[in-house]
Amino acid sequence: MSDTGSNEKIPFMQQLLDSPFLLLAIGILSPMVLYILWGVMEVIATPIAQ
């Protein structure tokens, strides 16, 4: 048994894609943040009624 690859540093993207809970969090948080920002922009762009 040779341990030639045991000292290699695992790339960040591979660590990210190997973590299902982190992917789940990104998949839930990114649309949530985008929809909140979209809603705030819509509220700001709505003219004030007289």
PyMOL Python script that loads the backbone (N, CA, C, O; Angstrom):
from pymol import cmd

cmd.read_pdbstr("""\
ATOM      1  N   MET A   1       0.844  -1.181   0.000  1.00  0.00           N
ATOM      2  CA  MET A   1       0.000   0.000   0.000  1.00  0.00           C
ATOM      3  C   MET A   1       0.884   1.237   0.000  1.00  0.00           C
ATOM      4  O   MET A   1       1.748   1.391   0.863  1.00  0.00           O
ATOM      5  N   SER A   2       0.669   2.106  -0.957  1.00  0.00           N
ATOM      6  CA  SER A   2       1.449   3.339  -1.016  1.00  0.00           C
ATOM      7  C   SER A   2       0.557   4.512  -0.661  1.00  0.00           C
ATOM      8  O   SER A   2      -0.599   4.567  -1.081  1.00  0.00           O
ATOM      9  N   ASP A   3       1.079   5.436   0.099  1.00  0.00           N
ATOM     10  CA  ASP A   3       0.345   6.619   0.522  1.00  0.00           C
ATOM     11  C   ASP A   3       0.841   7.843  -0.245  1.00  0.00           C
ATOM     12  O   ASP A   3       1.133   8.874   0.361  1.00  0.00           O
ATOM     13  N   THR A   4       0.938   7.741  -1.545  1.00  0.00           N
ATOM     14  CA  THR A   4       1.468   8.864  -2.317  1.00  0.00           C
ATOM     15  C   THR A   4       0.490  10.031  -2.363  1.00  0.00           C
ATOM     16  O   THR A   4       0.930  11.180  -2.412  1.00  0.00           O
ATOM     17  N   GLY A   5      -0.803   9.789  -2.350  1.00  0.00           N
ATOM     18  CA  GLY A   5      -1.778  10.870  -2.470  1.00  0.00           C
ATOM     19  C   GLY A   5      -2.336  11.348  -1.146  1.00  0.00           C
ATOM     20  O   GLY A   5      -3.217  12.207  -1.149  1.00  0.00           O
ATOM     21  N   SER A   6      -1.878  10.845  -0.025  1.00  0.00           N
ATOM     22  CA  SER A   6      -2.471  11.199   1.259  1.00  0.00           C
ATOM     23  C   SER A   6      -2.074  12.593   1.735  1.00  0.00           C
ATOM     24  O   SER A   6      -2.764  13.164   2.580  1.00  0.00           O
ATOM     25  N   ASN A   7      -1.001  13.148   1.226  1.00  0.00           N
ATOM     26  CA  ASN A   7      -0.544  14.461   1.666  1.00  0.00           C
ATOM     27  C   ASN A   7      -1.016  15.589   0.750  1.00  0.00           C
ATOM     28  O   ASN A   7      -0.688  16.752   0.985  1.00  0.00           O
ATOM     29  N   GLU A   8      -1.788  15.256  -0.298  1.00  0.00           N
ATOM     30  CA  GLU A   8      -2.272  16.287  -1.208  1.00  0.00           C
ATOM     31  C   GLU A   8      -3.368  17.105  -0.545  1.00  0.00           C
ATOM     32  O   GLU A   8      -4.200  16.582   0.196  1.00  0.00           O
ATOM     33  N   LYS A   9      -3.348  18.411  -0.833  1.00  0.00           N
ATOM     34  CA  LYS A   9      -4.389  19.303  -0.307  1.00  0.00           C
ATOM     35  C   LYS A   9      -5.629  19.176  -1.184  1.00  0.00           C
ATOM     36  O   LYS A   9      -5.533  19.245  -2.410  1.00  0.00           O
ATOM     37  N   ILE A  10      -6.789  18.991  -0.563  1.00  0.00           N
ATOM     38  CA  ILE A  10      -8.037  18.852  -1.304  1.00  0.00           C
ATOM     39  C   ILE A  10      -8.491  20.250  -1.739  1.00  0.00           C
ATOM     40  O   ILE A  10      -8.565  21.155  -0.908  1.00  0.00           O
ATOM     41  N   PRO A  11      -8.792  20.438  -3.019  1.00  0.00           N
ATOM     42  CA  PRO A  11      -9.226  21.757  -3.500  1.00  0.00           C
ATOM     43  C   PRO A  11     -10.529  22.203  -2.835  1.00  0.00           C
ATOM     44  O   PRO A  11     -11.348  21.380  -2.425  1.00  0.00           O
ATOM     45  N   PHE A  12     -10.701  23.519  -2.737  1.00  0.00           N
ATOM     46  CA  PHE A  12     -11.873  24.086  -2.069  1.00  0.00           C
ATOM     47  C   PHE A  12     -13.177  23.662  -2.741  1.00  0.00           C
ATOM     48  O   PHE A  12     -14.132  23.290  -2.058  1.00  0.00           O
ATOM     49  N   MET A  13     -13.227  23.714  -4.073  1.00  0.00           N
ATOM     50  CA  MET A  13     -14.461  23.367  -4.771  1.00  0.00           C
ATOM     51  C   MET A  13     -14.830  21.899  -4.551  1.00  0.00           C
ATOM     52  O   MET A  13     -16.013  21.567  -4.477  1.00  0.00           O
ATOM     53  N   GLN A  14     -13.843  21.027  -4.447  1.00  0.00           N
ATOM     54  CA  GLN A  14     -14.143  19.616  -4.179  1.00  0.00           C
ATOM     55  C   GLN A  14     -14.692  19.452  -2.770  1.00  0.00           C
ATOM     56  O   GLN A  14     -15.618  18.669  -2.557  1.00  0.00           O
ATOM     57  N   GLN A  15     -14.144  20.168  -1.815  1.00  0.00           N
ATOM     58  CA  GLN A  15     -14.676  20.114  -0.453  1.00  0.00           C
ATOM     59  C   GLN A  15     -16.108  20.627  -0.427  1.00  0.00           C
ATOM     60  O   GLN A  15     -16.963  20.063   0.256  1.00  0.00           O
ATOM     61  N   LEU A  16     -16.370  21.705  -1.177  1.00  0.00           N
ATOM     62  CA  LEU A  16     -17.714  22.272  -1.228  1.00  0.00           C
ATOM     63  C   LEU A  16     -18.706  21.295  -1.838  1.00  0.00           C
ATOM     64  O   LEU A  16     -19.791  21.088  -1.295  1.00  0.00           O
ATOM     65  N   LEU A  17     -18.337  20.691  -2.970  1.00  0.00           N
ATOM     66  CA  LEU A  17     -19.251  19.790  -3.657  1.00  0.00           C
ATOM     67  C   LEU A  17     -19.390  18.448  -2.949  1.00  0.00           C
ATOM     68  O   LEU A  17     -20.334  17.712  -3.236  1.00  0.00           O
ATOM     69  N   ASP A  18     -18.491  18.105  -2.042  1.00  0.00           N
ATOM     70  CA  ASP A  18     -18.588  16.863  -1.283  1.00  0.00           C
ATOM     71  C   ASP A  18     -19.431  17.019  -0.017  1.00  0.00           C
ATOM     72  O   ASP A  18     -19.683  16.035   0.677  1.00  0.00           O
ATOM     73  N   SER A  19     -19.865  18.234   0.292  1.00  0.00           N
ATOM     74  CA  SER A  19     -20.610  18.485   1.522  1.00  0.00           C
ATOM     75  C   SER A  19     -22.100  18.687   1.201  1.00  0.00           C
ATOM     76  O   SER A  19     -22.481  19.772   0.762  1.00  0.00           O
ATOM     77  N   PRO A  20     -22.941  17.682   1.408  1.00  0.00           N
ATOM     78  CA  PRO A  20     -24.357  17.828   1.033  1.00  0.00           C
ATOM     79  C   PRO A  20     -25.099  18.857   1.880  1.00  0.00           C
ATOM     80  O   PRO A  20     -25.993  19.532   1.370  1.00  0.00           O
ATOM     81  N   PHE A  21     -24.754  18.995   3.150  1.00  0.00           N
ATOM     82  CA  PHE A  21     -25.466  19.959   3.986  1.00  0.00           C
ATOM     83  C   PHE A  21     -25.089  21.392   3.619  1.00  0.00           C
ATOM     84  O   PHE A  21     -25.929  22.289   3.689  1.00  0.00           O
ATOM     85  N   LEU A  22     -23.850  21.610   3.233  1.00  0.00           N
ATOM     86  CA  LEU A  22     -23.443  22.938   2.778  1.00  0.00           C
ATOM     87  C   LEU A  22     -24.126  23.274   1.459  1.00  0.00           C
ATOM     88  O   LEU A  22     -24.554  24.410   1.257  1.00  0.00           O
ATOM     89  N   LEU A  23     -24.233  22.301   0.559  1.00  0.00           N
ATOM     90  CA  LEU A  23     -24.948  22.533  -0.699  1.00  0.00           C
ATOM     91  C   LEU A  23     -26.428  22.813  -0.440  1.00  0.00           C
ATOM     92  O   LEU A  23     -27.027  23.653  -1.111  1.00  0.00           O
ATOM     93  N   LEU A  24     -27.010  22.124   0.516  1.00  0.00           N
ATOM     94  CA  LEU A  24     -28.403  22.371   0.868  1.00  0.00           C
ATOM     95  C   LEU A  24     -28.582  23.784   1.404  1.00  0.00           C
ATOM     96  O   LEU A  24     -29.526  24.482   1.034  1.00  0.00           O
ATOM     97  N   ALA A  25     -27.669  24.203   2.281  1.00  0.00           N
ATOM     98  CA  ALA A  25     -27.751  25.550   2.839  1.00  0.00           C
ATOM     99  C   ALA A  25     -27.603  26.605   1.744  1.00  0.00           C
ATOM    100  O   ALA A  25     -28.332  27.597   1.743  1.00  0.00           O
ATOM    101  N   ILE A  26     -26.676  26.406   0.823  1.00  0.00           N
ATOM    102  CA  ILE A  26     -26.496  27.355  -0.278  1.00  0.00           C
ATOM    103  C   ILE A  26     -27.738  27.376  -1.168  1.00  0.00           C
ATOM    104  O   ILE A  26     -28.163  28.439  -1.622  1.00  0.00           O
ATOM    105  N   GLY A  27     -28.316  26.204  -1.415  1.00  0.00           N
ATOM    106  CA  GLY A  27     -29.499  26.113  -2.257  1.00  0.00           C
ATOM    107  C   GLY A  27     -30.726  26.754  -1.644  1.00  0.00           C
ATOM    108  O   GLY A  27     -31.620  27.188  -2.371  1.00  0.00           O
ATOM    109  N   ILE A  28     -30.790  26.823  -0.325  1.00  0.00           N
ATOM    110  CA  ILE A  28     -31.929  27.457   0.340  1.00  0.00           C
ATOM    111  C   ILE A  28     -31.669  28.941   0.565  1.00  0.00           C
ATOM    112  O   ILE A  28     -32.556  29.768   0.354  1.00  0.00           O
ATOM    113  N   LEU A  29     -30.459  29.279   0.990  1.00  0.00           N
ATOM    114  CA  LEU A  29     -30.164  30.666   1.342  1.00  0.00           C
ATOM    115  C   LEU A  29     -30.030  31.590   0.140  1.00  0.00           C
ATOM    116  O   LEU A  29     -30.448  32.746   0.204  1.00  0.00           O
ATOM    117  N   SER A  30     -29.451  31.100  -0.963  1.00  0.00           N
ATOM    118  CA  SER A  30     -29.252  32.002  -2.096  1.00  0.00           C
ATOM    119  C   SER A  30     -30.580  32.476  -2.711  1.00  0.00           C
ATOM    120  O   SER A  30     -30.710  33.675  -2.955  1.00  0.00           O
ATOM    121  N   PRO A  31     -31.572  31.613  -2.976  1.00  0.00           N
ATOM    122  CA  PRO A  31     -32.855  32.146  -3.476  1.00  0.00           C
ATOM    123  C   PRO A  31     -33.555  33.030  -2.445  1.00  0.00           C
ATOM    124  O   PRO A  31     -34.190  34.021  -2.807  1.00  0.00           O
ATOM    125  N   MET A  32     -33.442  32.673  -1.154  1.00  0.00           N
ATOM    126  CA  MET A  32     -34.091  33.470  -0.122  1.00  0.00           C
ATOM    127  C   MET A  32     -33.532  34.892  -0.106  1.00  0.00           C
ATOM    128  O   MET A  32     -34.290  35.862  -0.058  1.00  0.00           O
ATOM    129  N   VAL A  33     -32.215  35.012  -0.147  1.00  0.00           N
ATOM    130  CA  VAL A  33     -31.589  36.342  -0.138  1.00  0.00           C
ATOM    131  C   VAL A  33     -31.955  37.113  -1.405  1.00  0.00           C
ATOM    132  O   VAL A  33     -32.251  38.307  -1.344  1.00  0.00           O
ATOM    133  N   LEU A  34     -31.937  36.431  -2.556  1.00  0.00           N
ATOM    134  CA  LEU A  34     -32.280  37.117  -3.807  1.00  0.00           C
ATOM    135  C   LEU A  34     -33.726  37.602  -3.810  1.00  0.00           C
ATOM    136  O   LEU A  34     -33.993  38.717  -4.258  1.00  0.00           O
ATOM    137  N   TYR A  35     -34.664  36.793  -3.321  1.00  0.00           N
ATOM    138  CA  TYR A  35     -36.067  37.215  -3.286  1.00  0.00           C
ATOM    139  C   TYR A  35     -36.272  38.353  -2.288  1.00  0.00           C
ATOM    140  O   TYR A  35     -37.080  39.247  -2.539  1.00  0.00           O
ATOM    141  N   ILE A  36     -35.564  38.337  -1.173  1.00  0.00           N
ATOM    142  CA  ILE A  36     -35.676  39.440  -0.211  1.00  0.00           C
ATOM    143  C   ILE A  36     -35.160  40.735  -0.836  1.00  0.00           C
ATOM    144  O   ILE A  36     -35.795  41.783  -0.718  1.00  0.00           O
ATOM    145  N   LEU A  37     -34.002  40.656  -1.503  1.00  0.00           N
ATOM    146  CA  LEU A  37     -33.464  41.848  -2.165  1.00  0.00           C
ATOM    147  C   LEU A  37     -34.405  42.334  -3.265  1.00  0.00           C
ATOM    148  O   LEU A  37     -34.609  43.539  -3.416  1.00  0.00           O
ATOM    149  N   TRP A  38     -34.975  41.415  -4.027  1.00  0.00           N
ATOM    150  CA  TRP A  38     -35.917  41.765  -5.078  1.00  0.00           C
ATOM    151  C   TRP A  38     -37.146  42.466  -4.473  1.00  0.00           C
ATOM    152  O   TRP A  38     -37.615  43.470  -5.009  1.00  0.00           O
ATOM    153  N   GLY A  39     -37.652  41.942  -3.377  1.00  0.00           N
ATOM    154  CA  GLY A  39     -38.801  42.556  -2.714  1.00  0.00           C
ATOM    155  C   GLY A  39     -38.491  43.936  -2.184  1.00  0.00           C
ATOM    156  O   GLY A  39     -39.318  44.841  -2.302  1.00  0.00           O
ATOM    157  N   VAL A  40     -37.322  44.119  -1.605  1.00  0.00           N
ATOM    158  CA  VAL A  40     -36.929  45.442  -1.097  1.00  0.00           C
ATOM    159  C   VAL A  40     -36.807  46.432  -2.252  1.00  0.00           C
ATOM    160  O   VAL A  40     -37.227  47.583  -2.132  1.00  0.00           O
ATOM    161  N   MET A  41     -36.232  45.987  -3.373  1.00  0.00           N
ATOM    162  CA  MET A  41     -36.118  46.871  -4.532  1.00  0.00           C
ATOM    163  C   MET A  41     -37.496  47.249  -5.072  1.00  0.00           C
ATOM    164  O   MET A  41     -37.694  48.386  -5.500  1.00  0.00           O
ATOM    165  N   GLU A  42     -38.453  46.314  -5.060  1.00  0.00           N
ATOM    166  CA  GLU A  42     -39.802  46.619  -5.518  1.00  0.00           C
ATOM    167  C   GLU A  42     -40.492  47.621  -4.588  1.00  0.00           C
ATOM    168  O   GLU A  42     -41.184  48.528  -5.052  1.00  0.00           O
ATOM    169  N   VAL A  43     -40.303  47.455  -3.288  1.00  0.00           N
ATOM    170  CA  VAL A  43     -40.917  48.379  -2.330  1.00  0.00           C
ATOM    171  C   VAL A  43     -40.316  49.778  -2.494  1.00  0.00           C
ATOM    172  O   VAL A  43     -41.042  50.771  -2.438  1.00  0.00           O
ATOM    173  N   ILE A  44     -39.018  49.862  -2.693  1.00  0.00           N
ATOM    174  CA  ILE A  44     -38.370  51.160  -2.882  1.00  0.00           C
ATOM    175  C   ILE A  44     -38.821  51.803  -4.185  1.00  0.00           C
ATOM    176  O   ILE A  44     -38.973  53.024  -4.241  1.00  0.00           O
ATOM    177  N   ALA A  45     -39.038  51.017  -5.230  1.00  0.00           N
ATOM    178  CA  ALA A  45     -39.405  51.554  -6.542  1.00  0.00           C
ATOM    179  C   ALA A  45     -40.891  51.916  -6.629  1.00  0.00           C
ATOM    180  O   ALA A  45     -41.289  52.602  -7.570  1.00  0.00           O
ATOM    181  N   THR A  46     -41.714  51.481  -5.688  1.00  0.00           N
ATOM    182  CA  THR A  46     -43.140  51.785  -5.709  1.00  0.00           C
ATOM    183  C   THR A  46     -43.349  53.254  -5.345  1.00  0.00           C
ATOM    184  O   THR A  46     -42.868  53.713  -4.309  1.00  0.00           O
ATOM    185  N   PRO A  47     -44.063  53.988  -6.192  1.00  0.00           N
ATOM    186  CA  PRO A  47     -44.301  55.407  -5.880  1.00  0.00           C
ATOM    187  C   PRO A  47     -45.228  55.565  -4.666  1.00  0.00           C
ATOM    188  O   PRO A  47     -46.078  54.715  -4.399  1.00  0.00           O
ATOM    189  N   ILE A  48     -45.047  56.640  -3.962  1.00  0.00           N
ATOM    190  CA  ILE A  48     -45.852  56.920  -2.767  1.00  0.00           C
ATOM    191  C   ILE A  48     -47.212  57.446  -3.195  1.00  0.00           C
ATOM    192  O   ILE A  48     -47.302  58.355  -4.020  1.00  0.00           O
ATOM    193  N   ALA A  49     -48.271  56.871  -2.632  1.00  0.00           N
ATOM    194  CA  ALA A  49     -49.637  57.303  -2.973  1.00  0.00           C
ATOM    195  C   ALA A  49     -49.926  58.643  -2.319  1.00  0.00           C
ATOM    196  O   ALA A  49     -49.414  58.959  -1.245  1.00  0.00           O
ATOM    197  N   GLN A  50     -50.766  59.425  -2.999  1.00  0.00           N
ATOM    198  CA  GLN A  50     -51.132  60.743  -2.451  1.00  0.00           C
ATOM    199  C   GLN A  50     -52.516  60.734  -1.840  1.00  0.00           C
ATOM    200  O   GLN A  50     -52.975  61.759  -1.337  1.00  0.00           O
TER     201      GLN A  50
END
""", "prot")
cmd.dss("prot")
cmd.show_as("cartoon", "prot")
cmd.util.cbc("prot")
cmd.orient("prot")
